[in-house]
Amino acid sequence: MEVVRCASPTEFLDLTTSYRERDPIRSNVLGSVAISTAQRTHHYDDCIWWAVREGADVIGAAMRTAPYGMQIGPMPPEAAAALAFEVSLHDDGFPWVFASESTITTFMDAYRSSGSPGSTRQSVWGRRDIVYEAGAIALPIVSGTYRVATLADLNLAFRWSTDFQAFIDGAPPRADKRDRDSLRSRISSGGLWFWCVEGAPVAMAGYASPVKVPSGTVTRIGPVYTPEEHRGNGYAAAITSVLTATLVRRGSRVMLYADAANPTSNGVYQRIGFHAIDEVVRVDLLAGHAHSESTTAR
């Protein structure tokens, strides 16, 4: 078994084509981020792309887009363990990791056993997300209509995007020029939509770079956000359902992530026709905090 570090997102996409074809939903984030990075529509401090091979067959893949954490795709336990050892040698300061619970458990156990300086940090099991795929979409009857955002909406969209990130992270909003530039690119490509009432935006939904594999295309919706003063009126359901239906008409499968601890958003997605297919979890590594079994929550 060999862990390969790819030199570019394009090399990563080429090397992992067959791997991503086998599970295009669970590997979608890896593909969409690689595509947007290759197209220079998203910008990071650094990017690391890994593929785990058994012979000529790629059986696992992962990425890290600094300053953010790691995203690990589906892989067998032995691949997750091999990846952890490689990460301990070459990217020992990653701040968090996101994967299915079985994969992340194997990865973290192997990472701890490496004895690297970073592996001694305290780990905290945090937010769980449910992975949804769209089935037959029901369009709810809600007052208002949709429109595609334009660059004239950039300031509003950026404020809502930072508020959304603060809401899901439970932390104060942060303003980052890279995030603003990425949002500008998304708007320019038609990838952000508003639901409007009497001409005023009341909710928004966007989508990431569509990922094409030999069997078809998968597009991930997100973020979906309604400001607090407009919640409870069905606006998020309306914009999500219209956007999903449009993407399906374009020939794409559609997926999204929802916070497992948020019954409102999960209820919305299920009512309009999304069905759960998996659950993923984030583990944070706390700098300056030594690991101990008594303080590591699962």
C-alpha positions in Angstrom: 0.0 0.0 0.0 1.3 3.4 -1.0 0.2 7.0 0.0 0.8 9.3 -2.9 1.0 13.1 -2.5 -0.2 14.7 -5.6 1.6 17.8 -7.0 -1.5 19.6 -8.1 -5.3 19.4 -7.9 -5.4 18.4 -11.6 -3.1 15.5 -10.9 -5.3 14.5 -8.0 -8.4 14.7 -10.1 -6.9 12.5 -12.8 -5.5 10.0 -10.4 -8.7 9.6 -8.4 -11.2 9.5 -11.3 -12.0 5.8 -10.8 -12.0 6.1 -7.0 -14.5 9.0 -7.1 -16.6 7.2 -9.7 -17.2 4.3 -7.2 -18.7 6.7 -4.6 -19.5 10.1 -6.2 -21.6 11.4 -3.3 -19.2 10.7 -0.4 -16.2 11.8 -2.5 -17.9 14.9 -3.8 -16.2 17.5 -1.6 -12.8 16.2 -2.6 -13.7 16.6 -6.3 -15.4 20.0 -6.0 -12.7 21.6 -4.0 -10.0 20.2 -6.3 -11.9 21.6 -9.3 -12.4 25.1 -7.8 -8.8 25.2 -6.8 -7.6 24.1 -10.3 -9.8 26.8 -11.8 -8.5 29.4 -9.3 -12.0 30.3 -8.1 -11.0 29.3 -4.5 -7.8 30.4 -2.8 -6.0 28.8 0.1 -2.6 29.3 1.9 -1.6 25.8 0.8 -3.3 22.6 -0.6 -2.3 19.0 0.0 -3.8 16.2 -2.0 -3.4 12.5 -1.0 -4.3 9.3 -2.8 -3.9 5.8 -1.2 -3.1 3.1 -3.7 -3.0 -0.6 -3.5 -1.1 -1.6 -6.6 -2.6 0.4 -9.5 -6.0 0.9 -7.7 -6.7 4.0 -5.7 -8.7 2.9 -2.7 -8.7 6.2 -0.7 -8.2 9.9 -1.0 -8.0 13.0 1.2 -7.1 16.7 1.1 -6.2 19.6 3.3 -6.7 23.2 2.3 -4.8 25.3 4.7 -5.6 27.1 7.0 -8.5 24.7 7.2 -8.5 21.1 8.1 -8.5 17.7 6.4 -11.3 16.1 4.5 -11.0 12.3 4.2 -13.0 10.3 1.6 -14.3 6.8 2.0 -11.5 4.2 2.4 -10.9 0.8 4.1 -9.3 0.8 7.6 -5.8 -0.1 6.4 -5.8 2.9 4.0 -6.9 5.3 6.8 -4.1 4.0 9.0 -1.5 4.4 6.2 -2.8 7.9 5.5 -2.5 8.8 9.2 1.2 7.8 9.3 1.9 9.9 6.2 0.1 12.9 7.6 2.0 12.6 10.9 5.3 12.9 8.9 4.4 15.7 6.5 1.4 17.7 7.8 1.5 17.3 11.6 -0.3 20.6 12.4 -3.6 20.0 10.7 -6.3 21.7 12.9 -9.2 19.3 12.3 -10.3 16.3 10.3 -13.7 15.5 8.8 -14.8 12.0 7.7 -17.2 9.1 8.5 -17.0 7.9 12.0 -15.5 4.6 11.2 -12.8 6.2 9.0 -12.0 8.9 11.5 -11.7 6.5 14.4 -9.2 4.4 12.5 -7.3 7.4 11.3 -7.1 9.0 14.8 -6.0 5.7 16.5 -3.2 5.3 13.9 -2.3 9.0 14.2 -2.0 8.7 18.0 0.2 5.6 17.6 2.6 7.6 15.4 3.9 9.5 18.4 4.4 12.7 16.4 4.3 16.0 18.2 0.9 16.9 16.7 -0.6 13.6 17.7 -0.2 14.5 21.4 -2.8 17.3 21.1 -6.2 16.9 22.7 -8.9 15.8 20.2 -12.5 16.8 20.6 -15.3 15.1 18.6 -17.5 17.9 17.4 -20.2 18.6 14.8 -21.9 15.8 13.0 -23.4 16.3 9.6 -25.9 14.1 7.7 -25.2 13.6 4.0 -28.3 13.9 1.9 -29.1 13.2 -1.7 -32.1 14.6 -3.5 -34.9 12.3 -4.6 -38.2 13.4 -6.1 -38.3 17.1 -5.2 -41.5 18.7 -3.9 -41.8 22.5 -4.5 -43.5 24.1 -1.5 -46.0 26.9 -2.0 -44.3 29.9 -0.4 -44.8 33.6 -1.1 -42.0 35.2 -3.2 -39.8 34.1 -6.0 -36.2 33.3 -6.8 -33.5 35.2 -8.6 -29.8 34.5 -9.4 -27.5 36.8 -7.4 -25.4 39.3 -9.2 -22.2 41.1 -8.2 -24.3 44.0 -6.9 -25.4 41.6 -4.2 -21.8 40.8 -3.1 -21.8 42.8 0.2 -25.1 41.2 1.3 -24.1 37.7 0.3 -20.8 38.1 2.1 -22.4 39.2 5.3 -24.9 36.4 5.1 -22.1 33.9 4.3 -20.1 35.0 7.3 -23.2 34.9 9.5 -23.9 31.4 8.3 -20.4 30.2 9.1 -20.6 31.7 12.6 -23.9 30.0 13.1 -22.7 26.5 12.2 -19.4 26.9 14.0 -20.8 28.6 17.1 -18.1 31.3 16.9 -18.0 35.0 16.0 -18.1 35.7 12.3 -14.8 36.2 10.6 -14.1 38.2 7.4 -11.5 36.8 5.1 -10.5 38.2 1.7 -10.1 34.7 0.3 -13.7 33.9 1.2 -14.9 37.2 -0.4 -12.9 36.4 -3.6 -14.3 32.9 -3.7 -17.8 34.2 -3.2 -17.3 36.7 -6.0 -16.3 33.9 -8.3 -19.4 31.8 -7.3 -21.7 34.7 -8.0 -20.0 35.4 -11.3 -20.6 31.8 -12.4 -24.3 31.9 -11.3 -23.8 29.7 -8.3 -25.7 31.7 -5.7 -29.5 32.3 -5.6 -31.8 34.3 -3.5 -35.4 33.9 -2.5 -37.1 37.3 -2.6 -40.3 38.7 -1.2 -41.5 42.0 -2.7 -38.1 42.3 -4.3 -36.1 41.9 -1.1 -33.8 38.9 -0.5 -35.0 36.8 2.5 -32.9 33.6 2.0 -30.1 32.3 -0.1 -28.7 29.1 -1.4 -25.6 28.3 -3.4 -23.8 25.4 -4.9 -20.2 24.2 -5.3 -18.5 23.3 -8.5 -20.3 20.4 -10.2 -18.2 17.2 -10.2 -18.3 15.1 -13.4 -17.4 11.4 -13.2 -17.9 8.9 -16.0 -21.3 7.9 -14.8 -22.6 11.5 -14.5 -22.5 14.7 -12.5 -23.0 15.4 -8.8 -23.5 19.0 -7.5 -23.4 19.9 -3.8 -25.8 22.6 -2.5 -24.5 24.9 0.2 -24.6 27.2 2.0 -28.3 27.5 2.7 -29.1 30.5 4.9 -32.1 32.5 6.2 -31.4 35.5 8.5 -33.1 35.1 11.9 -35.7 37.7 11.2 -37.0 35.8 8.2 -37.0 32.3 9.6 -40.1 30.2 10.0 -41.7 31.2 6.7 -40.5 28.4 4.4 -38.0 30.5 2.5 -35.1 28.1 2.9 -37.2 25.2 1.7 -38.4 27.3 -1.3 -34.9 28.4 -2.5 -33.4 25.0 -1.9 -36.1 23.1 -3.8 -36.1 25.5 -6.8 -32.3 25.3 -7.0 -32.3 21.5 -6.6 -34.9 21.1 -9.3 -33.0 23.3 -11.7 -29.8 21.4 -11.1 -31.6 18.1 -11.7 -33.0 19.4 -14.9 -29.5 20.2 -16.0 -28.7 16.5 -15.6 -27.0 16.4 -12.1 -27.5 14.4 -9.0 -27.8 16.8 -6.1 -26.5 16.4 -2.5 -26.0 18.5 0.6 -24.8 18.4 4.2 -27.0 19.3 7.2 -26.0 19.6 10.9 -27.3 16.5 12.6 -28.1 18.6 15.7 -30.4 20.9 13.8 -33.9 19.3 13.6 -35.3 22.3 11.7 -32.9 22.1 8.7 -33.1 18.3 8.6 -36.9 18.4 8.6 -36.9 21.0 5.8 -34.6 18.9 3.5 -36.6 15.7 4.2 -39.9 17.3 3.5 -38.8 18.6 0.1 -37.4 15.2 -1.0 -33.9 14.7 0.3 -33.0 11.3 1.9 -30.1 10.6 4.2 -27.3 8.3 3.0 -24.5 8.8 5.6 -23.2 10.7 8.5 -19.8 12.4 8.9 -18.1 13.9 12.0 -15.5 16.5 12.6 -12.6 16.0 15.1 -10.7 19.1 16.3 -7.1 19.0 17.4 -6.5 21.6 20.1 -3.1 23.3 20.0 -1.3 23.5 23.3 -3.6 20.8 24.9 -2.0 17.4 25.6 -4.1 14.4 24.7 -5.6 12.3 27.4 -8.3 9.7 27.1 -10.3 11.3 29.9 -10.7 14.5 28.0 -11.3 13.2 24.5 -15.0 13.0 23.8 -16.7 10.6 21.4 
